[in-house]
């Protein structure tokens, strides 16, 4: 019999006995009463002797940003809960790295001011550094502002907390000997109690997302931790939802992924990459309680609902329980869960509704499937009459509460004039697949467009080559982020309608074949965005026979990007870019060096960008670059906000070109790069002369 069924039966017996005895917990909320009843039913009375909070990836910059508000709410909600319990203290608060965005002193000060004003006297504050603390600073800012100790071994009321700070991107090599020594001390001083350990990065192949986001020294860390079954380890970095059942894992010890107060980021393989729609709706942490007899319950809390997370079916509070730290046969979160898990399934009357079909896209809606653990995602396969398949993968949105009853997704990059059959298959958190449901639809034929240009251009497909312009007018706002188009170009803050005085541009005469071209620069290393628009005044072409490839002549001779990428602006302002296609293994782009005839093939990095950090540096590039437009996917919340995250660019018309960049170092600040001969074409290797 499955564990949930056992719990349900025992809970019913408990309620009957409680009713007969007239037992009451008057004064407590129904939420807390239900929780206590459930815990006492399964384990006997749970008398809390110690309570602490765990959070990670706060990403605070100022006292007024959204993450800062959520951090303040975390304390308010946790103390409000504690005040309803017999044991009313919160003994410790643990922040497992990335407490700031860039490790700047003012960010640490903002984080610390919130914590200091929100905490009660009895709560010990314990932190370690994450990788984001090194993005704009070093250890010095942390030790002078937050805590002079990088690594921690703190005894809080007899319970040992041991944490190590990363050195940049997941390096813990300097701390392994220290960690082993401190764990040995803790196990001798408190042999019967849990030992709480923590580091920012996951141990590889343990908790959710750890297959992709993990510490460099995962094996060494795991070897050290594995000697002590009483260890409960907390890690962050990945931003994975903590109500995913695989966020808890047990083998030789117990591990938890800690979630985020900022935004979700998850495993790769989804059509919209690792960051799903509405990813900013993420504010979660753990309330952890230890009983007098050293049983542990770890309770995921959702700040957006201001309540404890529920199980996938919504029937009960989600609680991760460790009944006996030393008896592994009692552990509930081992690999045996996979064997005992059932396959997900749709209800017998579940159907797919198809709507909003265009020549290249279709919108589908279907009900959620059920599962005894959690439906993780849906695999969608479209097959045309000739047997050609297009595949899409989307999360079930299990991380939102309440769980959406139905889901609507956009299928893009379809072929026009085709009959399609479609199958939707549910997949649970352990990878088990259910039986699919199916439907059919037909895409209409696409509008035929002949290329024309009102400007003097060299090649068919040209959006602009700047030759017909005597000057460029700056747009005062950004069409993509809620503004309007009142000029040729917007250069500045990449994700807002506000300009940036640190960015600039001019027309120069050193473009393709020494023709007129656009020169761009920015002062500083901040993220910047370039938006080139089509207007009635500049007469840039906006409709094209094909938008299969974006081709751009570039001069990056002197430029070293940290990250950069291109994209397109749709007629309604929606933005599509490779930056939304994280962890896509075959995100190619192409380069034809000036004076050569053979195109070279490159691959975008993990964040859908090129540049030094993406392991595809382009310094010295001078010539044509080309990008498959199918890899430009919708950036959620831009333009008319009607696009679906993960949707490929669906139009044969554009409002303009987009480019994102930041420099690799402070010394690169102010360095100029040049763009010219911007075109949308069917075949990037073919240069067809335009004779208008």
C-alpha positions in Angstrom: 0.0 0.0 0.0 1.4 3.4 -0.9 2.5 5.9 1.8 -0.2 8.5 1.0 -2.9 5.9 1.4 -1.5 4.8 4.8 -1.4 8.4 5.9 -5.0 9.0 4.8 -6.3 5.9 6.7 -4.3 6.8 9.9 -5.5 10.4 9.7 -9.1 9.3 9.5 -8.6 7.0 12.6 -7.0 9.9 14.4 -9.8 12.3 13.6 -12.4 9.7 14.8 -10.5 9.2 18.1 -10.1 13.0 18.4 -13.8 13.5 17.9 -14.7 10.8 20.5 -12.4 12.3 23.1 -13.5 15.9 22.4 -9.9 16.9 21.8 -9.6 20.5 20.6 -6.7 22.8 19.7 -8.7 26.0 20.0 -6.9 29.2 19.1 -4.7 27.7 16.4 -5.4 28.2 12.7 -6.9 25.3 10.7 -3.6 25.1 8.8 -1.5 24.6 11.9 -4.1 22.3 13.5 -4.2 20.1 10.4 -0.4 20.0 10.3 -0.1 18.9 14.0 -2.8 16.2 13.5 -1.0 14.8 10.5 2.4 14.7 12.2 1.1 13.2 15.4 -0.9 10.6 13.4 2.1 9.3 11.5 4.8 9.6 14.1 3.2 10.1 17.5 3.4 13.5 19.2 6.1 15.8 17.7 7.4 18.1 20.4 9.5 20.7 18.8 12.8 21.4 20.5 14.5 23.5 17.8 13.4 25.5 14.8 15.4 27.2 12.0 14.8 28.8 8.6 16.6 28.1 5.4 16.7 30.4 2.3 18.9 30.8 -0.7 19.3 33.0 -3.8 17.8 36.1 -2.3 19.5 38.3 -5.0 18.9 41.6 -3.1 20.2 44.8 -4.5 18.2 47.5 -2.7 15.9 47.6 0.3 13.0 48.4 -2.1 13.4 45.7 -4.7 11.0 42.7 -4.9 13.4 40.2 -3.4 14.1 42.5 -0.5 10.3 42.8 0.2 10.1 39.0 0.1 13.0 38.7 2.5 11.2 40.9 5.0 8.0 38.9 4.5 9.9 35.7 5.1 10.6 36.7 8.7 7.1 38.1 9.3 5.5 34.9 8.1 7.9 32.6 9.9 7.5 34.4 13.2 3.7 34.5 12.8 3.7 30.7 12.4 6.0 30.2 15.3 3.8 32.3 17.6 0.9 29.8 17.0 3.0 26.8 18.2 3.8 25.5 21.7 7.5 26.1 20.9 7.6 29.7 19.7 11.3 30.3 19.0 13.1 30.6 15.7 16.6 29.6 16.8 18.5 30.2 13.5 18.2 31.7 10.0 20.5 30.2 7.3 21.1 31.9 4.0 22.9 29.6 1.6 24.6 32.1 -0.7 23.6 34.5 -3.5 22.1 36.8 -0.9 23.0 39.7 -3.3 23.2 40.1 -7.1 26.7 41.4 -7.4 28.3 41.4 -4.0 28.4 45.2 -3.8 28.7 46.8 -0.4 25.4 48.6 -0.8 23.7 45.3 -1.6 25.1 43.6 1.5 24.0 46.7 3.5 20.5 46.5 2.1 20.3 42.7 2.8 21.7 43.2 6.3 19.4 46.1 7.2 16.3 44.1 6.3 17.5 41.0 8.3 18.7 43.1 11.3 15.4 44.9 11.5 13.2 41.8 11.0 14.9 39.2 13.2 14.2 38.6 16.9 16.9 38.5 19.4 17.0 34.8 19.8 17.6 34.1 16.1 21.1 33.4 15.0 22.0 34.6 11.5 24.2 32.3 9.5 25.4 32.9 5.9 27.8 31.7 3.3 28.9 33.2 0.0 27.5 32.2 -3.4 28.9 32.8 -6.9 26.9 36.0 -7.4 28.8 37.6 -4.5 31.8 37.5 -6.8 30.2 39.1 -9.8 31.1 42.6 -8.9 33.2 42.2 -5.8 35.4 39.8 -3.8 35.5 38.2 -0.3 36.5 41.6 1.2 33.1 43.2 0.8 31.4 40.2 2.4 33.8 39.9 5.4 33.7 43.7 6.1 29.9 44.0 5.8 28.2 40.7 6.7 30.5 38.3 8.5 34.3 38.2 9.0 34.1 34.4 8.7 33.8 32.8 5.3 33.3 29.3 6.7 31.1 28.6 9.7 30.9 26.1 12.5 28.3 27.4 14.9 26.7 25.6 17.8 23.2 26.9 18.3 21.6 25.5 21.4 23.4 22.2 21.0 22.8 21.9 17.2 25.8 22.1 14.9 25.6 24.3 11.8 28.6 23.9 9.4 28.8 25.9 6.2 31.5 26.7 3.5 31.6 29.6 1.1 32.4 29.1 -2.5 35.3 30.7 -4.2 33.6 32.0 -7.4 31.8 29.5 -9.5 31.5 26.4 -7.3 35.1 26.0 -6.1 35.4 24.5 -2.5 38.9 23.0 -2.9 40.5 25.1 -0.1 37.9 24.1 2.5 37.7 20.3 2.3 40.1 19.5 5.1 38.6 22.1 7.3 35.1 20.7 6.6 36.2 17.1 7.4 37.7 18.2 10.7 34.7 20.2 11.8 32.3 17.4 11.0 34.3 15.0 13.1 34.1 17.5 16.0 30.4 17.9 15.6 29.7 14.2 15.5 31.6 13.6 18.7 30.0 16.6 20.5 26.4 15.7 19.4 26.4 12.1 18.2 22.6 11.7 18.4 21.6 15.0 16.8 21.2 16.2 13.2 24.2 18.1 11.8 23.2 20.9 9.5 25.6 21.5 6.6 25.3 23.9 3.7 27.1 25.3 0.7 25.7 27.3 -2.2 26.2 24.7 -5.0 24.4 21.4 -5.1 26.2 18.0 -4.8 26.1 16.5 -8.3 23.2 14.0 -9.1 21.4 14.4 -5.8 18.6 17.0 -5.5 16.6 18.6 -8.3 18.7 20.4 -11.0 21.9 19.1 -9.5 22.6 17.1 -12.7 23.3 20.5 -14.3 24.1 22.9 -11.5 26.6 21.6 -9.0 29.9 22.2 -7.1 33.2 21.5 -8.8 34.3 19.3 -5.9 30.9 17.4 -5.7 32.6 14.0 -5.4 35.0 15.2 -2.6 32.2 16.9 -0.7 29.9 13.9 -1.0 32.7 11.6 0.2 33.1 13.7 3.3 29.4 14.1 4.0 28.6 10.4 3.4 30.4 9.4 6.6 27.6 10.9 8.7 24.0 9.8 8.2 22.8 12.5 10.6 23.9 15.2 8.1 21.1 17.3 6.6 22.6 19.3 3.8 21.1 22.4 2.2 22.3 23.9 -1.2 21.0 26.5 -3.6 22.3 28.1 -6.8 19.8 26.4 -9.2 16.6 28.2 -8.2 14.6 25.0 -8.5 11.2 24.8 -6.8 11.2 23.3 -3.3 7.8 21.7 -3.8 9.3 19.4 -6.4 9.5 16.1 -4.5 13.0 15.5 -5.9 14.2 18.6 -4.0 14.8 16.2 -1.2 17.1 13.2 -1.6 18.5 10.6 0.7 21.3 8.1 0.2 24.1 8.1 2.8 22.7 11.4 4.3 19.9 13.8 3.5 20.0 16.7 1.0 17.7 19.6 0.2 17.6 22.1 -2.6 16.6 25.5 -1.2 14.7 27.4 -3.8 14.8 31.2 -4.2 13.2 34.5 -3.4 13.9 35.9 -6.9 13.0 33.7 -9.9 12.7 30.1 -11.0 15.4 28.4 -13.1 15.1 24.7 -13.7 16.5 21.8 -15.8 17.1 22.2 -19.5 15.0 20.4 -22.1 12.0 22.6 -22.1 11.0 24.5 -25.3 11.3 27.8 -23.5 14.6 27.0 -21.9 15.4 26.8 -18.2 13.4 29.9 -17.2 9.6 29.4 -17.5 6.9 32.0 -18.0 6.2 34.0 -14.8 9.5 32.8 -13.4 9.5 35.9 -11.1 6.6 34.4 -9.1 9.1 32.5 -6.9 9.3 33.2 -3.2 9.9 30.2 -1.1 11.9 28.9 1.9 12.0 26.1 4.5 10.8 26.1 8.1 12.7 23.2 9.7 11.8 21.7 13.1 13.6 19.2 15.2 11.8 17.3 17.9 12.9 16.4 21.4 13.8 12.9 20.1 15.6 14.2 17.1 13.0 13.6 14.4 13.0 16.2 11.7 10.3 17.8 9.6 11.2 20.2 6.7 8.3 22.3 5.6 8.4 24.2 2.3 6.7 27.6 2.6 5.2 29.7 -0.3 5.5 33.4 0.5 3.2 34.3 -2.5 0.3 32.4 -0.9 1.6 33.0 2.6 1.1 29.4 3.5 2.8 26.1 3.5 3.1 24.3 0.2 0.6 21.5 -0.5 1.2 18.2 -2.2 0.6 18.1 -6.0 -3.1 17.0 -5.6 -3.7 19.7 -3.0 -4.9 17.2 -0.4 -2.4 17.9 2.4 0.5 20.0 3.5 3.8 19.0 1.9 6.2 18.0 4.7 9.6 16.2 4.2 10.0 13.9 7.2 13.0 12.2 8.6 11.9 9.9 11.4 15.2 8.3 12.2 18.5 9.8 11.0 20.4 6.6 11.7 18.0 4.0 10.3 18.1 4.3 6.5 15.4 1.7 6.2 13.0 4.3 7.5 14.0 7.0 4.9 11.3 8.1 2.5 13.3 10.0 -0.2 15.7 7.4 -1.6 15.8 6.0 -5.1 13.1 3.5 -4.0 10.6 6.2 -4.6 10.9 5.7 -8.3 10.0 2.0 -8.1 6.9 2.8 -6.0 5.7 5.7 -8.1 2.8 5.3 -10.4 2.6 6.6 -14.0 0.7 9.9 -14.5 -2.6 9.8 -16.3 -5.2 12.0 -17.9 -8.8 11.6 -16.9 -10.9 9.5 -19.3 -12.7 12.6 -20.7 -9.5 14.8 -21.2 -9.4 16.5 -24.5 -7.1 18.9 -26.4 -8.6 22.1 -27.6 -6.9 23.7 -30.6 -7.2 27.4 -31.3 -5.5 30.4 -32.9 -3.9 28.5 -35.8 -1.7 30.5 -38.2 0.5 29.4 -41.0 3.4 28.6 -38.6 1.8 28.4 -35.1 -1.1 26.8 -33.2 -2.3 27.3 -29.6 -3.5 24.2 -27.6 -5.2 23.9 -24.3 -5.6 20.7 -22.2 -6.4 19.7 -18.6 -3.7 18.7 -16.1 -3.0 15.0 -15.6 -3.0 13.5 -12.2 -0.1 11.7 -10.4 0.6 10.2 -7.0 3.8 12.4 -6.8 3.9 15.3 -9.2 3.4 15.8 -12.9 6.6 17.6 -14.0 6.1 18.3 -17.7 4.3 17.5 -20.9 5.8 16.2 -24.1 3.9 17.4 -27.2 4.6 15.9 -30.6 3.1 17.3 -33.8 3.3 15.0 -36.9 2.4 16.1 -40.4 0.8 13.9 -43.1 4.3 13.0 -44.4 5.5 11.8 -41.0 7.7 14.8 -40.2 7.7 15.5 -36.4 8.0 18.6 -34.4 8.4 18.2 -30.6 7.7 20.6 -27.7 8.2 20.3 -24.0 6.6 22.4 -21.3 6.5 22.4 -17.5 3.2 21.5 -15.8 3.5 24.7 -13.7 3.4 22.5 -10.6 5.4 25.2 -8.8 2.5 27.7 -8.8 -0.3 27.6 -6.3 -3.1 27.0 -6.9 -2.1 24.5 -9.6 -3.6 25.6 -12.9 -6.4 23.3 -13.9 -5.7 23.7 -17.6 -2.6 24.7 -19.5 -2.3 26.6 -22.8 0.8 26.4 -24.9 1.9 27.8 -28.3 3.4 25.5 -30.9 5.6 27.4 -33.2 7.9 26.9 -36.2 5.3 24.8 -37.9 5.0 24.5 -41.7 2.3 26.2 -43.5 -0.4 24.3 -45.4 0.0 21.1 -43.4 -2.3 18.6 -41.7 -1.0 17.8 -38.2 -1.9 15.2 -35.7 -0.9 16.0 -32.1 -0.2 14.0 -29.0 0.3 15.3 -25.5 2.0 13.0 -23.0 2.3 13.7 -19.2 5.7 13.0 -17.5 6.2 12.9 -13.7 9.1 14.1 -11.6 10.7 10.7 -11.8 10.5 10.6 -15.6 7.5 8.2 -15.8 5.3 8.7 -18.8 1.5 8.4 -19.0 -0.7 7.6 -22.0 -1.1 10.5 -24.4 -4.2 12.3 -25.5 -4.5 13.4 -29.2 -6.1 15.8 -31.6 -5.6 17.2 -35.2 -5.4 20.6 -36.9 -4.4 22.1 -40.2 -2.2 25.2 -40.8 -3.2 27.6 -43.6 -0.9 28.6 -46.4 1.3 31.5 -45.7 1.0 34.9 -47.4 3.3 35.2 -50.3 5.6 38.3 -50.0 7.9 39.7 -52.7 10.9 41.6 -51.4 11.0 45.3 -52.1 13.0 48.2 -50.7 12.5 51.9 -50.9 16.1 52.5 -50.1 19.2 51.9 -52.2 20.3 48.4 -51.0 22.8 45.8 -52.3 21.0 42.5 -51.5 17.5 41.0 -51.5 16.3 40.6 -47.9 18.0 43.8 -46.6 16.4 45.4 -43.6 18.8 48.3 -43.6 22.4 49.0 -44.7 22.4 52.6 -43.5 23.5 53.9 -47.0 20.4 56.0 -47.5 20.6 57.7 -44.1 22.3 61.0 -43.4 21.7 60.7 -39.7 20.1 58.5 -37.0 17.4 59.8 -34.7 17.4 58.4 -31.2 14.0 57.1 -30.0 13.1 58.6 -26.7 11.5 55.3 -25.5 11.6 51.6 -26.2 8.7 50.0 -28.1 9.5 46.5 -26.7 9.2 47.6 -23.1 6.0 49.6 -23.2 7.3 52.7 -25.1 6.8 53.8 -28.6 8.8 54.2 -31.8 9.7 57.9 -32.3 13.1 57.5 -33.8 15.4 55.1 -35.7 17.3 53.6 -32.8 17.2 53.1 -29.1 20.4 52.3 -27.3 20.6 51.9 -23.5 19.0 50.0 -20.7 18.4 46.6 -22.3 15.1 45.7 -20.5 13.3 49.0 -20.1 11.9 52.0 -21.9 14.4 54.3 -20.2 17.5 55.5 -22.1 21.0 55.3 -20.8 23.4 58.3 -21.2 26.3 55.8 -21.0 25.5 54.4 -24.4 26.0 56.0 -27.7 26.0 55.5 -31.5 26.9 57.2 -34.7 27.1 56.7 -38.5 30.5 55.9 -39.8 32.1 55.0 -43.2 33.9 51.8 -42.3 31.2 49.2 -42.8 30.8 46.6 -45.5 33.1 47.6 -48.4 33.8 50.8 -46.5 30.2 51.9 -46.8 28.1 53.7 -44.3 27.4 51.7 -41.1 26.4 51.9 -37.5 29.0 52.3 -34.7 27.8 51.5 -31.2 29.4 51.7 -27.7 28.7 51.9 -24.0 30.7 53.2 -21.1 30.9 50.7 -18.3 30.0 47.0 -18.1 26.2 47.2 -17.6 23.9 45.1 -19.7 22.9 47.2 -22.8 20.4 46.8 -25.6 20.3 48.1 -29.2 17.0 48.4 -30.9 16.9 49.4 -34.6 13.4 50.2 -35.9 11.6 50.4 -39.2 9.8 53.7 -39.6 8.0 55.7 -42.4 10.9 58.1 -42.3 13.8 55.7 -42.6 11.9 53.4 -45.0 13.6 50.3 -43.7 12.0 47.1 -45.2 9.7 45.4 -42.7 8.1 42.5 -44.7 10.2 39.6 -46.2 9.6 36.5 -48.4 11.5 34.5 -45.7 12.7 35.2 -42.1 14.6 31.9 -41.8 18.0 33.6 -41.1 19.1 36.9 -39.7 22.4 37.9 -41.5 24.5 40.8 -40.2 27.8 42.3 -41.2 29.9 43.0 -38.1 33.2 44.5 -37.2 34.2 43.1 -33.7 37.9 43.6 -34.3 38.5 45.3 -31.0 35.6 44.1 -28.9 35.5 41.5 -26.2 32.0 40.7 -25.1 31.2 38.9 -21.9 27.8 38.0 -23.4 26.0 39.2 -26.5 23.1 38.0 -28.7 20.8 39.1 -31.5 17.0 39.0 -31.8 14.0 40.4 -33.7 11.2 42.8 -32.6 7.8 41.7 -33.8 5.2 44.1 -35.2 3.5 44.2 -31.8 6.7 44.9 -29.9 7.2 41.3 -28.7 10.9 40.5 -28.5 12.4 37.2 -29.7 16.0 36.4 -29.0 18.5 33.5 -28.6 19.0 34.6 -25.0 15.7 32.9 -24.1 17.0 29.5 -25.4 19.1 28.4 -22.5 21.0 25.1 -22.6 19.9 24.2 -26.1 22.8 22.0 -27.3 22.6 22.8 -31.0 22.1 26.6 -30.9 24.3 27.3 -33.9 25.4 30.5 -35.6 27.7 31.1 -38.6 30.5 33.4 -39.5 32.0 34.3 -42.9 35.3 36.2 -42.4 35.9 39.1 -44.7 37.8 38.1 -47.8 36.9 34.3 -47.4 34.4 32.1 -49.1 33.8 29.3 -46.4 31.4 29.9 -43.6 32.4 28.7 -40.1 30.0 27.1 -37.6 29.9 28.1 -33.9 27.6 27.3 -31.0 26.0 29.7 -28.5 26.8 29.1 -24.9 24.5 27.9 -22.1 22.7 31.2 -21.8 22.0 31.4 -25.6 24.8 34.0 -26.1 28.2 34.3 -27.6 31.1 35.9 -25.8 34.0 35.1 -23.4 31.8 33.7 -20.6 29.9 31.6 -23.2 33.1 29.9 -24.5 32.5 31.4 -27.9 34.5 34.6 -28.0 34.1 36.7 -31.2 36.9 39.2 -30.7 38.4 39.8 -34.1 35.4 38.8 -36.1 35.0 41.0 -39.2 32.6 39.8 -41.8 29.1 38.3 -42.0 27.4 36.5 -39.1 24.1 34.5 -39.5 21.6 33.2 -37.0 18.7 30.8 -37.5 15.5 32.7 -36.6 13.9 29.5 -35.3 16.2 29.9 -32.3 14.9 33.4 -31.5 12.2 32.7 -28.9 9.8 35.0 -27.1 10.9 37.0 -24.1 8.1 36.8 -21.6 6.4 40.2 -20.8 7.7 42.2 -23.8 5.6 44.1 -26.3 1.9 43.2 -26.4 2.7 40.3 -24.0 0.7 37.9 -26.3 3.6 35.6 -27.1 4.2 32.4 -25.4 7.6 31.8 -23.7 9.6 29.4 -25.9 7.6 30.3 -29.0 9.9 30.7 -32.1 9.6 33.9 -34.2 6.3 33.4 -36.1 6.1 36.3 -38.5 7.4 37.3 -41.9 7.4 40.9 -40.8 9.5 42.8 -38.2 9.4 46.1 -36.4 13.2 46.0 -35.9 16.4 44.4 -34.9 17.6 43.7 -31.3 21.1 43.2 -29.9 22.1 42.6 -26.3 25.7 43.1 -25.1 28.0 43.7 -22.1 31.7 44.0 -22.1 34.0 41.4 -20.7 36.1 43.8 -18.5 36.3 47.4 -17.4 39.1 48.0 -19.8 36.7 47.3 -22.7 34.4 50.1 -21.7 33.8 52.6 -24.5 35.1 50.2 -27.2 33.1 50.6 -30.4 31.8 47.9 -32.7 30.1 48.2 -36.1 27.0 46.7 -37.7 26.0 46.8 -41.3 24.0 45.0 -44.0 21.3 43.7 -41.8 19.1 41.2 -43.7 16.5 38.4 -43.3 16.9 35.7 -45.9 16.0 32.1 -46.8 19.6 31.0 -47.2 22.4 32.9 -45.4 25.0 31.7 -47.9 23.3 33.3 -50.9 23.8 37.0 -51.7 21.2 37.9 -54.3 21.8 41.4 -55.8 18.7 43.7 -55.5 17.9 45.7 -58.6 14.7 47.2 -57.3 
